[in-house]
Amino acid sequence: MSNEKKPKNTKFNAYWVYGIAIVLFLGFNLFSGGLGGSSEASTTPSQFFKYLRDGDVKKVEIINKREALVYLTTKASNKEIHKKTQTEKLFPRGASSPNYQFEFGDVQLFQKQLEDTIQEGQLDTVLDFKSETNPWGDILSSLIPFILIIGVWIFIMRRMSGGGGPGGGGGQIFNIGKSKAKLFDEKLETKTTFEDVAGLEGAKEEIQEIVDFLKHPEKYTALGGKIPKGALLVGPPGTGKTLLAKAVAGEAKAPFFSLSGSDFVEMFVGVGASRVRDLFKQAKDKSPSIIFIDEIDAIGRARGKSNFSGSNDERENTLNQLLTEMDGFGTNTNVIVLAATNRADVLDKALMRAGRFDRQIYVDLPDIRERKEIFEVHLKPLKKSKDLDTDFLSKQTPGFSGADIANVCNEAALIAARNNKKAVEKQDFLDAVDRIIGGLEKKNKIITPSEKRAVAFHEAGHATVSWMLEHASPLVKVTIVPRGRSLGAAWYLPEERLIVRPEQMLDEMCAALGGRAAEKVIFDKISTGALSDLEKVTKQARAMVTVYGLSDKVGNLTYYDSSGENEYGFSKPYSERTAELIDKEISNIIETQYKRAIKLLEDNKDKLTELAEVLLKKEVIFKDNLEAIFGKRPFVVEEAVKTTHKKEEEE
């Protein structure tokens, strides 16, 4: 065997050009001054004429009509004033090198002054004219501009072509039509598995089946079935759609291409469609494979929407290409497309049909059991107290998404660290929930005693009415500590309902109006503090009348358009007479509940005042304080009695 080493292929580097240009530039500066350009001591014309009059100058050479080189006599060289010129000759020009050099202005004026001085002093000084050329400097001065231009051109070309590095071609000019998808290596890059996804049992089951399709396709094709082309993950923000896709990337032993819908969008015409073609070409080359498109609504919006110009825009071309690739001539069944969006209502119908996205997996907000599982996942890295109850935490966070719960855990850890605690406790989580819902506590906010009293009665009104009504959400706590933009707040624990009845909506509206009603009952005045309450109530009343058909006068009609086709319509779907009727119905519903709240508070005015005084004293009150004043909620007791009787009958 030969021990000769194979020569390494040295790749060209653009930085070589920059290095050569810098060396040439320095060389130009060196040669342009001559080999002895820095060996002479500098002087001034006035000092030179002084030396000349003293008879110290033997010879003067005028170089290129701009510079004078001064040669001293032997006697003058030994003078103390000129001795320094002997040590500074580092690079002498020759055997007889000049002692001084200086530059002057007009050569004719300098020559005349020099000749007059020589004649007046009858000196033997010799005047000589020379022209010096620097061929290297001339060559470099002519070449450097071209070298710089070529270097810049090579740099721009390499940048435009992606720099030759891995993954550098996606966004550059020559590779602009290439896909920007990232290919994940399941062994190195993606560690997320289905065990990291808490809750979402139904969605996980659907997704796991897709992974199983890729691992064991013969199990399904043996019976004549076909592997589905795609699955669409739909749900509110923060519910775990992208996390499920990461779990698929970690679980599936197949190439996984990930990108966002906006990665197809570019300012150049035809780029989006080209990137779609390139993406599916790569996926087919590595089939069986998975493509994940996050936020697909960026390119999947229904065609023809908000297109007032009448032209076919770039986004629609991209969508058309995606439709063709997913189910058109020559498509490959070994590529599965996963997509995620929280705006499925705006997607094109052709994209949603069977054969493209065969399955729509709805990823909903977690219920109380799923929230407990999510808490357990996010609590693992925290140093928590031993008596922390995850059931309690899941009950305190209704309507929270998985992302919200992760934020609660992180915020609780920060609060505990801020208070120098060794572990994260229950109170830290409660403070974190308050912080996320209500905002940062503002202890130094200036508020007058009269305003504070008004806020206390306002919040006490909410608490009292919600306590008295059967279907209103049970109270968790009430505070008059300013948070965010609010001066006070009441936290409730809403019942998790799948359907809502009219009496439940009316009770909630009445409780929301309890704050303004309390101001009216106690002070006989109202304020602007009920803005958020009025906004909430007005939306609920409008939904009752126009969306859910819960108004007797309007009837069983709905003006809600789930398809979104009337989003850009310029006309209302009802007449002016119906619009007046709708407005009257909304106003009647709200005013009826407002009067109901006033009646409840007038009947319990003493208890309302007692509760407000406790709130003024403590600033924060809980469910126990209400039970001490009002007693147990009556309908809760009745419900408990009914349950007991039912058990006795069964026995």
Residue pairs with C-beta under 8 A, 6 or more apart in sequence:
11 164
14 151
14 154
14 155
14 158
17 147
17 150
17 151
17 154
17 155
18 151
20 147
21 144
21 147
21 148
21 151
24 140
24 143
24 144
24 147
25 140
25 144
27 136
27 140
28 136
28 137
28 140
28 141
28 144
31 134
31 136
31 137
31 140
32 134
32 137
32 140
32 141
34 93
34 132
34 134
35 91
35 93
36 91
36 92
36 93
36 97
38 90
38 91
39 88
39 89
39 90
39 91
39 92
39 93
39 97
40 69
40 85
40 88
40 89
40 97
40 98
40 99
40 100
40 101
41 84
41 85
41 88
41 99
41 100
41 101
42 100
42 101
42 102
43 51
43 70
43 100
43 101
43 102
44 102
45 102
45 104
45 110
48 57
48 68
48 70
48 100
48 102
49 113
49 117
51 57
51 70
51 72
51 76
51 100
52 114
52 117
52 118
52 121
52 123
52 125
53 117
53 121
54 76
55 73
55 76
55 121
55 123
56 72
56 73
56 75
56 76
56 79
56 82
57 70
57 71
57 72
57 73
57 76
57 123
57 125
58 71
58 72
58 73
58 76
58 124
58 125
58 126
59 70
59 71
59 125
59 126
59 128
60 68
60 69
60 70
60 71
60 114
60 125
60 126
60 127
60 128
61 68
61 69
61 71
61 98
61 128
61 129
61 130
62 68
62 107
62 110
62 111
62 127
62 128
62 129
62 130
63 69
63 130
63 131
63 132
64 130
64 131
64 132
65 107
65 129
66 103
66 104
66 107
67 101
67 102
67 103
67 104
68 101
68 102
68 103
68 104
68 110
69 98
69 100
69 101
70 98
70 99
70 100
70 101
70 102
71 96
71 98
71 99
72 82
72 85
72 99
72 100
76 82
77 83
77 85
77 86
77 99
82 99
85 99
85 100
89 97
104 110
111 127
114 127
115 127
117 123
118 125
118 127
158 164
159 172
160 172
160 173
160 174
161 169
161 172
161 173
161 174
161 175
162 168
162 169
162 170
162 172
162 174
162 175
163 172
167 182
169 175
169 178
170 178
170 179
170 180
171 180
176 266
176 268
176 271
176 274
177 270
177 271
177 274
177 275
177 278
178 274
178 275
178 278
179 257
179 259
179 275
179 276
179 278
179 279
179 282
180 259
180 263
180 275
181 257
181 258
181 259
181 263
181 279
181 282
181 291
182 257
182 258
182 259
183 255
183 256
183 257
183 282
183 286
184 190
184 249
184 255
184 256
184 257
184 258
186 249
186 250
186 252
186 253
186 254
186 256
190 246
190 249
190 250
190 256
191 250
192 243
192 246
192 247
192 249
192 250
193 247
193 250
193 251
194 204
194 207
194 208
194 247
194 251
196 243
196 247
196 377
197 204
197 240
197 243
197 244
197 247
198 370
198 373
198 374
198 376
198 377
198 402
199 240
199 366
199 369
199 370
199 371
199 373
199 374
199 402
200 239
200 240
200 244
200 363
200 366
200 370
201 370
202 361
203 233
203 240
203 244
203 361
203 362
203 363
204 244
204 247
206 231
206 359
206 361
207 231
207 244
207 247
207 248
207 361
208 251
210 228
210 231
210 248
210 290
210 336
210 338
211 248
211 251
211 252
212 219
213 220
213 227
213 228
213 336
214 227
214 252
214 253
214 254
214 288
214 290
214 336
215 252
215 253
217 227
217 288
220 226
220 227
221 227
226 333
227 333
227 334
227 336
228 336
228 358
228 359
229 326
229 327
229 331
229 333
229 336
229 337
229 355
229 356
229 357
229 358
230 326
230 336
230 337
230 338
230 339
230 356
230 357
230 358
230 359
231 336
231 337
231 338
231 339
231 357
231 358
231 359
231 360
231 361
232 296
232 338
232 339
232 340
232 341
232 344
232 352
232 357
232 359
232 360
232 361
233 241
233 244
233 245
233 338
233 339
233 340
233 341
233 361
233 363
234 241
234 340
234 341
234 342
234 344
234 360
234 361
234 362
234 363
235 241
235 342
235 362
235 363
235 364
235 365
236 342
236 364
236 365
236 401
237 342
237 401
237 403
238 401
238 402
238 403
238 404
239 363
239 364
239 365
239 366
239 401
239 402
239 403
240 363
240 401
240 402
240 403
241 294
241 340
241 342
241 363
242 294
242 340
243 402
244 363
245 258
245 292
245 294
245 338
245 340
248 256
248 290
248 292
248 338
249 256
249 258
249 290
249 292
252 290
254 288
254 289
254 290
255 283
255 286
255 289
255 290
256 289
256 290
256 292
257 279
257 282
257 283
257 289
257 290
257 291
257 292
258 292
258 294
259 279
259 292
259 293
259 294
260 293
260 294
260 295
260 298
261 293
261 294
261 295
261 296
261 297
261 298
261 299
261 300
262 295
262 298
263 275
264 271
264 272
264 275
264 276
264 298
264 299
264 318
265 272
265 298
265 299
265 314
265 315
265 318
266 272
266 275
266 314
269 314
269 317
270 314
270 317
271 314
272 299
272 314
272 315
272 317
272 318
272 321
273 317
273 318
273 320
273 321
275 318
276 318
276 321
276 322
276 325
277 321
277 325
279 291
280 291
280 325
280 332
280 335
283 289
283 291
283 335
284 332
284 334
284 335
287 332
287 334
287 335
288 334
288 335
288 336
289 334
289 335
289 336
290 335
290 336
290 337
290 338
291 335
291 336
291 337
291 338
292 337
292 338
292 339
292 340
293 337
293 338
293 339
293 340
294 339
294 340
295 340
295 341
296 339
296 340
296 341
296 347
296 351
297 341
297 343
297 344
297 346
297 347
298 315
299 315
299 318
299 319
299 322
300 319
300 322
300 339
300 341
300 347
300 348
300 351
301 315
301 319
301 346
301 347
301 348
302 346
302 347
302 348
302 349
302 564
303 316
303 319
303 348
305 346
305 564
305 567
305 568
306 568
307 313
307 316
319 348
319 351
322 351
323 348
323 350
323 351
323 356
325 331
326 337
326 351
326 355
326 356
326 357
327 355
327 356
337 356
337 357
339 357
341 347
344 352
344 360
345 562
345 563
345 564
346 564
350 356
351 357
352 360
365 399
365 400
365 401
366 373
366 374
366 400
366 401
366 402
366 405
367 496
368 394
368 395
368 398
368 496
369 394
371 393
371 394
371 397
371 400
371 405
372 390
372 391
372 393
372 394
374 402
374 405
374 406
375 390
375 393
375 394
375 405
375 409
376 390
378 405
378 406
378 409
378 410
379 388
379 390
379 409
382 409
382 412
382 413
382 424
383 422
383 423
383 424
384 423
384 424
384 425
385 423
385 424
385 425
385 426
387 426
388 424
388 425
388 426
388 429
389 426
392 426
393 408
393 429
395 493
396 429
396 430
396 433
396 476
396 493
397 404
397 405
397 408
397 433
398 493
398 494
398 496
399 494
400 408
404 436
407 436
408 429
408 432
408 433
408 436
409 429
409 432
411 432
411 435
411 436
412 424
412 428
412 429
412 431
412 432
413 424
413 428
415 428
415 431
415 432
415 435
416 423
416 424
416 425
416 428
419 428
421 428
434 441
434 479
434 483
434 491
435 441
437 489
437 491
438 483
438 484
438 486
438 489
439 483
439 484
439 485
439 486
440 483
440 484
441 481
441 482
441 483
442 481
442 482
442 483
442 484
443 481
445 482
447 455
447 482
447 487
451 487
452 480
452 616
453 612
453 616
454 519
454 523
454 527
454 529
455 480
455 487
455 488
455 529
456 480
456 488
456 612
456 615
456 616
457 518
457 519
457 522
457 523
457 608
457 612
458 488
458 515
458 516
458 518
458 519
458 529
458 530
459 478
459 479
459 480
459 488
459 489
459 490
459 515
459 615
460 478
460 518
460 608
460 611
460 612
460 615
461 514
461 515
461 516
461 517
461 518
461 519
461 521
461 597
461 601
461 608
462 478
462 490
462 511
462 512
462 514
462 515
462 518
463 475
463 478
463 490
463 514
463 611
463 621
463 626
464 514
464 518
464 600
464 601
464 604
464 607
464 608
464 611
464 630
465 472
465 510
465 511
465 513
465 514
465 517
465 597
465 600
465 601
466 472
466 473
466 474
466 475
466 490
466 492
466 511
466 514
467 475
467 626
467 630
467 633
468 600
468 604
468 630
469 507
469 510
469 511
469 600
470 507
470 635
471 501
471 503
471 504
471 506
471 507
471 508
472 492
472 507
472 508
472 510
472 511
473 492
473 493
473 494
473 495
473 508
473 511
474 492
474 493
474 623
474 633
475 490
475 491
475 492
475 493
475 623
475 626
476 491
476 492
476 493
476 622
476 623
477 490
477 491
477 620
477 621
477 622
477 623
478 488
478 489
478 490
478 491
478 615
478 620
478 621
479 488
479 489
479 490
479 491
479 619
479 620
479 621
480 487
480 488
480 615
480 616
480 619
480 620
481 488
481 619
481 620
482 488
483 489
486 532
487 529
497 504
502 544
502 550
505 540
505 544
505 550
506 589
506 593
508 540
509 537
509 540
509 541
509 589
509 590
509 593
510 593
510 594
510 596
510 597
510 600
511 597
512 533
512 536
512 537
513 530
513 533
513 537
513 590
513 593
513 594
513 597
514 597
514 600
514 601
515 529
515 530
515 533
516 526
516 529
516 530
516 533
516 534
516 594
516 597
517 594
517 597
517 598
517 600
517 601
518 601
518 608
518 612
519 525
519 526
519 527
519 529
519 530
520 526
520 598
521 598
521 601
521 602
521 605
521 608
522 605
522 608
522 609
522 612
537 590
537 593
538 586
538 590
541 585
541 586
541 589
541 590
542 582
542 586
544 550
544 551
544 589
545 551
545 554
545 582
545 585
545 586
545 589
546 554
546 558
546 559
546 560
546 582
547 558
547 559
547 560
548 558
549 555
549 556
549 557
549 558
551 585
551 589
553 581
553 584
553 585
554 578
554 581
554 582
554 585
559 572
559 573
559 574
561 567
561 573
566 573
572 579
574 582
601 608
604 630
607 629
607 630
610 629
611 621
611 625
611 626
611 629
614 621
614 625
614 629
615 621
618 625
